[in-house]
Amino acid sequence: MATLLLALAVGSTGLYAGFLLIFQTGIMPALARLTDPEFVTAMRRINEYVPRPVFLTVFLGVIAFPAAAFLVPQDGRTDTQKWLVLAGLVCAVLNHAVTVGGNVPLNNALAASQDEPAAVRAAFEKRWNGFHRVRTALIVLAFGLLTAAAVP
């Protein structure tokens, strides 16, 4: 059971890290080339469509599976592997803290704003990208740590 949980931790974290990395390296640079009205509309649509069941399952699995893998005892796991799982879990939790405390409030403000697109974008883009860089780094690190823990 512990091996399966660790595999699920690595898999869900890898999926989420890939998603955030693609946003960092492809989607946001592409959106940066849009006009203010296009950018605001595109981000609003993305924020409406991303939090759906498949995404939310992966998002929650990034915490649940590493936590379960850490808590379920496995006799053959070394102390180093246990600490790697814990470190990966801590990085994933910090990622979620940045997401919930930084990116989500900005997404909500963007959705609710009635201001001109240039003002909306100015209040959103730079701050959102800053939070996104931090959470991407944290989840990529979590993935690396969990992957290292899975290697005997």
C-alpha positions in Angstrom: 0.0 0.0 0.0 2.8 2.4 0.9 4.4 1.9 -2.5 1.2 2.6 -4.4 0.6 5.7 -2.3 4.1 7.0 -3.1 3.5 6.2 -6.8 0.3 8.2 -6.7 2.1 11.0 -4.9 4.8 11.1 -7.6 2.2 10.9 -10.4 -0.2 13.6 -9.1 2.6 15.9 -8.2 4.2 15.4 -11.6 1.0 16.1 -13.4 0.5 19.3 -11.4 4.1 20.4 -11.8 3.8 19.9 -15.5 0.6 21.9 -15.7 2.1 24.8 -13.8 5.4 24.6 -15.7 3.5 24.8 -19.0 1.6 27.8 -17.7 4.9 29.4 -16.7 6.8 28.7 -19.9 4.1 28.7 -22.6 0.7 30.0 -21.7 1.6 33.2 -19.7 4.3 34.3 -22.3 1.7 33.8 -25.0 -1.0 35.7 -23.1 1.5 38.5 -22.5 1.4 39.3 -26.2 -2.4 40.0 -26.1 -4.0 43.4 -25.9 -5.4 44.3 -22.5 -9.0 43.4 -23.3 -7.9 40.1 -24.9 -5.7 39.3 -21.9 -8.4 40.0 -19.3 -10.9 37.9 -21.3 -8.5 35.0 -21.8 -7.5 34.9 -18.1 -11.2 35.1 -17.0 -12.0 32.1 -19.3 -9.0 30.1 -18.0 -10.0 30.8 -14.4 -13.5 29.6 -15.1 -12.5 26.4 -16.8 -9.5 25.2 -14.8 -11.1 24.4 -11.5 -13.1 21.4 -12.7 -13.2 17.8 -11.4 -10.1 16.4 -13.1 -7.9 19.4 -12.1 -9.3 19.4 -8.5 -8.6 15.7 -8.1 -5.0 16.3 -9.1 -4.8 19.4 -7.0 -6.0 17.6 -3.9 -4.0 14.5 -4.6 -0.8 16.6 -4.5 -1.4 16.9 -0.7 -3.4 13.7 0.0 -1.1 11.2 -1.6 2.2 12.4 -0.2 0.6 12.7 3.3 -0.7 9.2 3.1 2.6 7.9 1.8 4.3 9.5 4.7 1.9 8.2 7.3 1.5 4.6 6.1 4.4 2.7 7.5 6.7 0.8 5.1 9.4 -1.4 6.7 11.7 -1.2 3.7 11.8 2.6 3.4 15.0 4.3 4.6 15.0 7.3 6.9 16.2 9.4 4.0 13.3 8.3 1.9 10.8 9.1 4.7 12.4 12.6 5.0 12.2 13.1 1.3 8.5 12.3 1.3 8.0 14.7 4.1 10.0 17.4 2.4 8.0 16.9 -0.8 4.8 17.2 1.2 5.9 20.4 2.8 6.7 21.9 -0.6 3.3 20.8 -1.9 1.6 22.4 1.1 3.5 25.6 0.6 2.6 25.5 -3.1 -1.1 25.3 -2.1 -0.7 28.1 0.4 0.7 30.4 -2.3 -2.1 29.3 -4.7 -4.9 29.9 -2.2 -3.4 33.0 -0.6 -2.0 34.6 -3.7 -3.3 33.4 -7.1 -6.9 32.6 -6.2 -7.6 36.0 -4.6 -6.2 37.7 -7.7 -8.3 35.4 -9.9 -11.4 36.4 -7.9 -10.6 40.1 -8.2 -10.0 39.8 -11.9 -13.4 38.0 -12.3 -15.2 40.7 -10.3 -13.5 43.8 -11.6 -15.5 46.2 -13.7 -12.6 48.6 -14.4 -11.0 49.2 -17.7 -9.0 46.3 -19.0 -5.7 48.1 -18.8 -6.2 48.8 -15.1 -7.4 45.3 -14.5 -4.4 43.8 -16.1 -2.0 46.2 -14.3 -3.5 45.1 -11.0 -3.3 41.4 -11.9 -0.6 40.3 -14.3 2.7 41.1 -12.5 1.5 40.0 -9.1 -0.1 36.8 -10.4 3.0 35.9 -12.3 5.2 36.5 -9.2 3.0 34.1 -7.1 2.9 31.6 -10.0 6.7 31.5 -10.3 7.0 30.7 -6.6 4.3 28.0 -6.6 5.8 26.5 -9.8 9.2 26.3 -8.2 7.7 24.7 -5.1 5.8 22.0 -6.9 8.7 21.1 -9.2 10.9 20.8 -6.1 8.1 18.6 -4.5 8.1 16.4 -7.6 11.9 16.0 -7.5 11.9 15.1 -3.8 9.0 12.6 -4.1 10.7 11.1 -7.2 14.0 10.7 -5.2 12.0 9.1 -2.3 10.6 6.5 -4.7 14.1 5.4 -5.9 15.4 2.6 -3.7 
